């Protein structure tokens, strides 16, 4: 069990996409910790989103031009799409915070952003090992950790919503913050989707 004996371009695209997602998540975490999410920060996050779109487009274009692929075409498409979705929802949450003029940033949103960066770092670790299946159990262990962290994110989401409904009296504010939390939670769901695809690839090819 060694390197996939096929086109390396797909693995390069996956690494670039995961690294882009991690950079976006770390940037969001940083600006939120400093209550600095503004139009300039949003523009930077939009650049990450556009970069992710370009990488995904290149991946799908390569897929359509490649007869022999390193693993199932459906898995390549799903992996590329789920990686791209992570950044899409990071940007969606960020855009909502700016449009809704959320200031100061609630602590649960900061906590969510911090955990999201941790989860995506694990996604990148798994992606970096995907082209070499000499140690499949290591990849599977990372996937299990991603699932564990996503469960932790679910718990943060539930606690944040419960606290929001208990303490916030303005229904408009509740709707705004709930939307943002749900976008961030969906970003973590997409990380779990990536882990599930990777786990399937490993099990089918190791």
N, C-alpha and C positions, 0 to 999 in steps of 0.2 A: 504494500500500500504506500505509494509515493505521490508525487505530483500528478495531477490530472494530465494526461498526455494530449491535451487539446489546447485550443486558443486561450492565451493568457489575458487577452484584452478584457474579457468579462471580469476577471478578478481585479484588474486594475480599476475598472469602473466601479465595482462594488466598494473597493477600498476608498476611492475618491469620494463616493457618495456618503459612506459612513463617516469619514473624516470631516466632510463638510457639515454633516448633521451635528457632530460633536462640537465643532467650532461654533456653530450657531447656538447650540445649547449653552456652551460656556460663556459666550458673549451675553446671552440673555441673563444668565445667572449673575454675571458681573454687574450689569447695569441695574438689575433689580435690587441687588444688595445695596446699591448706592442711590436708590430711588431716582435713577437717571434715564428712565425710558422716555424718550422724546422723539420728535420727528427725525432727528439726525440718526438716532439709534435704530429707529424703525427702517430708515433707508438702508442702513447696513444689514439689517436682518432680511430685508427684501433682496439684497444682493446674494445672500446665502440661498434664499429660496429660488432665485433665478438660476444660480449655479447648479443647484440640485436638479432643476428641470432640464438643464442642458446635458448633465451627465446621464440622466434617465433617457433623454432623447437619443444620445449617442449609443447607449446600451441597447435600446430597442432597435435602432438602425443596424447595429452590428448583428443583432440576433436575426434580423430579417435577411441579412446578407451572408450568414454563416450556415453552411449545410450540416457540419458536424459540430456539436456543442459539447462542452465539458460535462454537462448533466442535463436533465430534462428541460426542454424549452419553457414549459409552464413554470418550473421553479425559477428559472432565470428571470422571466417576466415578473413573477410575484415578488421575488427578492428586490428587483430594481424598483418596482412600484411602491413596496412597503418602505424602503429606505427613503424614497422621495417624499412619501406621505409624512414621515417624521418631521421633516423641515417645513412642509406645508402647514402643519398644525402648530408648530412653534411660531411661525410667522402669523398665523391666524390669531393666536392668543395675544401676541405682541401688538398686532394691529388693533385688536379690540381694546387693549389697555390704553393705547394712545387715543383712539377715537372716543372712548368712554371717559377719558380724562381721569383715570384711576390714580389718585395721588392723595395720601401715600399708598404705597403698594402693601396690601395685606400680607401678613406673615405667612399664611398658608400658601399663597401664590409663590412667595420666595422659596419656601420649603419644597414646593413642587418642582420649581425650576432647578433647584440644586440636585434633587433626586433624579430628575430627568437627565441631567448631564452625567451622573454616575451610571445610569442605565445605558446611555448611548456609548459611553466608554467601553462597557462590556460588549456591546454590539460590535464595535470596531475590533475588539480583541478576537471575537469569534470570526469576523470577516477576514481578518489578517491570517488566520490559520486555515481558512477553508480550502485554499488551493493545495494544501498538503495534508493528506489523511494518514500520516504515519502515527498520529496520536489522536484518534477519533474520540476517545473518552475525555480528553481535555476539552475538545470543542463542545461535547455534550454537557460537560460540567458547567461551562460558561453559559450555555443555553438554559440550564436549570437555574443558574444564578440570575439571569435576566428575568425568568418567570417569577422568581422569589421577589426580586426588586419591583416588578410590576404589581405583584400582590400588595407590596408595601405602599406603592403609589395609590392603589385602590383604597387602602385604609386611610391615607391622607385625604383623599378626595371625599370619602364618606364623612370623616370627622370635620373637614372644612365646611361641607354643606350643612351638617347638623349645627355647627357653631354659627354659621351665617344665618340660618333660619331662626335660631334662638335669639341672636343679639341684634341683628340688623332690622330696623323697623321700616325703612324705606323700600317699598316693593321694587322700584326701579333699580336701586342699587343691588338688590338681591339678584335680579335678572342679569345685570351686567357682570357681576362677579361669578355667578353660576356659569355663564357662557364661557368666561375665561378659564375657569377650572375644568370645564368639560373639554375644551380644546387641548389643554395640557394633559389631561387624563387620556384623551384619544391619542396624543403623541406617544405616551407610554404603551398604549395598546398596540400601536404600530411597531414598537420595539419588540413586543412579544410576538407579533406576526413574523417579524424577521427571524427571531429565534426559532419559531416553529418551522419555518421554511428550511433554515440551516440544519435543524435536527433531522428533518426528512431527507435532505440531501446526504447527510452523513450516513444515516442508516441504510440508505439505498446504495451507496457507493463505497462504503468502507469495507 
